Amino acid sequence: MKIALIGYGKMGKEIEKIALKRKHEIIFKFDINNTNEFTVENLKKTDVAIEFSQPISAYENYMNCFKANIPVVSGTTGWLDKLPDIKQQCKDNNQTFFYASNFSVGVNLFFKLNKQLANLMKIVEGYDVSISETHHTEKKDAPSGTAITIAEDVISNFDKKQSWVKENAVNNTELAIRSFREGKIPGIHTVKYESDVDYIEITHSAKSRKGFALGAVLAAEFTIINKGFLTMNDLLDF
Ligand SMILES: NC(=O)c1ccc[n+]([C@@H]2O[C@H](COP(=O)([O-])OP(=O)(O)OC[C@H]3O[C@@H](n4cnc5c(N)ncnc54)[C@H](O)[C@@H]3O)[C@@H](O)[C@H]2O)c1
């Protein structure tokens, strides 16, 4: 596969290592200092773009890839207000777009566990639920995209919660997501159900970025043979 990396930061560099190990070619590494090379003409020389940049530039970058008619693997978080538009473009213009708030297989297992736990917890009285996430200090968005996915899955399965809020819940129907920024932590997510007498919590803790990077390369391979709007549910057959 001929790959264009859009965003050559911590994730871009990790993806490059894994892609090369899997015998793919990195044709372009687009970053903030060579935006003049980020043209439709250049994108057309590649089979797929993997985009891990920053929330503010992500959507515009996707539009450029769509103009070149190449599939996009999107890892950037914090731009999701534009997601309905992307889905529509996949439908109307036969574009291929793979989005995951988190590409790690372990986190996607955790998503499953989270839904099952929420389903169990809704049949007992007396528990309240909250979410916390901790990441490195350079992370631009809060809460993390992964925490938002976890929160949305709790809300769809645990009927005591109707919406999520940043930091502190004002009433019982709100699900609080607390964000912490510390050192170089790649990502820790915890869901905690607490009653007067005990608490149950599940935590996923990433040891490095390798798991995210491998998932992104597997997703890129998947877009060569699968079309339309794709997610980890399509890639992983749990
Ligand atoms: N989905 C996942 O599994 C997952 C995992 C880790 C990180 N992320 C997300 O991926 C994004 C990148 O994370 P990171 O840790 O690599 O960040 P980073 O800050 O290390 O790297 C981002 C890179 O994008 C570049 N950039 C900025 N504007 C650009 C533009 N217009 N065009 C091209 N490049 C541009 C920056 O110069 C930088 O090198 C963040 O949104 C982060 O939350 C997602």
The ligand as an ORCA input file, in Angstrom:
! r2SCAN-3c Opt
* xyz 0 1
  N      -7.919      7.552     17.443
  C      -6.869      7.149     18.159
  O      -6.673      5.938     18.410
  C      -5.890      8.169     18.666
  C      -4.759      7.794     19.406
  C      -3.843      8.772     19.768
  C      -4.058     10.105     19.420
  N      -5.190     10.436     18.726
  C      -5.451     11.811     18.258
  O      -4.638     12.021     17.111
  C      -4.285     13.410     17.003
  C      -2.769     13.541     16.894
  O      -2.159     13.017     18.051
  P      -0.560     13.097     18.259
  O      -0.349     12.562     19.633
  O       0.159     12.500     17.114
  O      -0.358     14.676     18.260
  P       0.971     15.493     17.908
  O       0.719     16.882     18.388
  O       2.184     14.771     18.400
  O       1.013     15.472     16.308
  C       0.140     16.198     15.490
  C       0.933     16.633     14.258
  O       0.026     17.239     13.328
  C       0.712     18.324     12.737
  N      -0.237     19.250     12.136
  C      -0.858     20.323     12.684
  N      -1.638     20.945     11.768
  C      -1.498     20.234     10.614
  C      -2.039     20.374      9.315
  N      -2.885     21.370      9.002
  N      -1.700     19.455      8.371
  C      -0.850     18.439      8.666
  N      -0.284     18.272      9.879
  C      -0.613     19.157     10.844
  C       1.538     18.936     13.865
  O       2.590     19.735     13.370
  C       2.019     17.669     14.581
  O       3.270     17.218     14.064
  C      -4.916     14.073     18.241
  O      -6.174     14.607     17.877
  C      -5.097     12.911     19.215
  O      -6.145     13.146     20.138
  C      -6.089      9.492     18.342
*
